[in-house]
Amino acid sequence: MSDSEFSDKKILHSWRKNAAPWIRAIDGTTIASRKLVTDAAIVAAVTALKPASVLDIGCGEGWLARKLTSHEIDVCGIDAVAELVAAARRQSGPREIYRQLSYAELSGGALPLRFDVLVCNFSLLGRESVNALFAATRGLLNPGGHLVVQTLHPLETCGEATYRDGWRAGSWAGFSEDFSDPAPWYFRTVGSWVTLLTENGMQLAALREPLHPETGRPASLILSGTVGG
Ligand SMILES: C[S@@+](CC[C@H](N)C(=O)[O-])C[C@H]1O[C@@H](n2cnc3c(N)ncnc32)[C@H](O)[C@@H]1O
């Protein structure tokens, strides 16, 4: 196994370990930038496409899937972490289904369904796992479908390091002390995100940079790619 594959594995190890504090953090709406900006931004980006069906990839405890069903959308959520999938199922309604699947399993064809929109909300953290997922998106989308990705804005997260793709050390700074063992994550430049779309047969349909109302800085980057009709 390469160092990079090992880092990809550590991401899931960390989410398994931190599932309980994550559920508490989301239930308590404790992440200020989500409450102020990014939750509404991703809901608006998805609902603007007027999908009948959405696949929420790396759905966590399911807040986004639940929210989208209130817009009369059928949603399937997948996540590799059993505790998070169980939490999502506990609160689920008739328009929601959840499957415990890793991105590798999803990319390998474990979900024989197609959707109008695939959404990834702050859930694309690795390298190989994410590359494989992008390669599989066309097979998961209906004609004319979209992949919508919200991620931390690369210019905000780059810090003092060189503005170049690469693994970065993880941190739970700003989260409660209940979190431990942060996993490394794979930094991608804005250009690399766009290339990932286009190299996998998608066209860039929209690029948004929602601003934090207090700092005036970008709170996230939202990319939308389409496979065309
Ligand atoms: C920051 S959380 C975001 C959760 C949710 N999308 C939200 O908006 O609250 C990242 C999620 O991605 C999931 N995840 C990361 N890598 C994954 C992989 N390779 N396979 C499946 N799930 C993964 C984690 O389990 C975690 O639930």
The ligand as an ORCA input file, in Angstrom:
! r2SCAN-3c Opt
* xyz 0 1
  C     -16.992     16.447      7.233
  S     -18.041     15.030      7.200
  C     -19.392     15.668      6.232
  C     -20.666     14.909      6.466
  C     -21.889     15.497      5.759
  N     -21.707     15.529      4.316
  C     -22.221     16.873      6.287
  O     -22.369     17.804      5.494
  O     -22.361     17.014      7.527
  C     -17.213     13.921      6.062
  C     -17.966     12.619      5.835
  O     -17.375     11.925      4.740
  C     -17.379     10.548      5.044
  N     -16.315      9.902      4.255
  C     -15.045     10.350      4.090
  N     -14.347      9.510      3.315
  C     -15.197      8.504      2.965
  C     -15.066      7.323      2.172
  N     -13.900      7.002      1.586
  N     -16.149      6.527      2.018
  C     -17.338      6.869      2.606
  N     -17.518      7.946      3.396
  C     -16.460      8.768      3.576
  C     -17.110     10.491      6.532
  O     -17.489      9.262      7.103
  C     -17.934     11.678      7.023
  O     -19.242     11.296      7.342
*
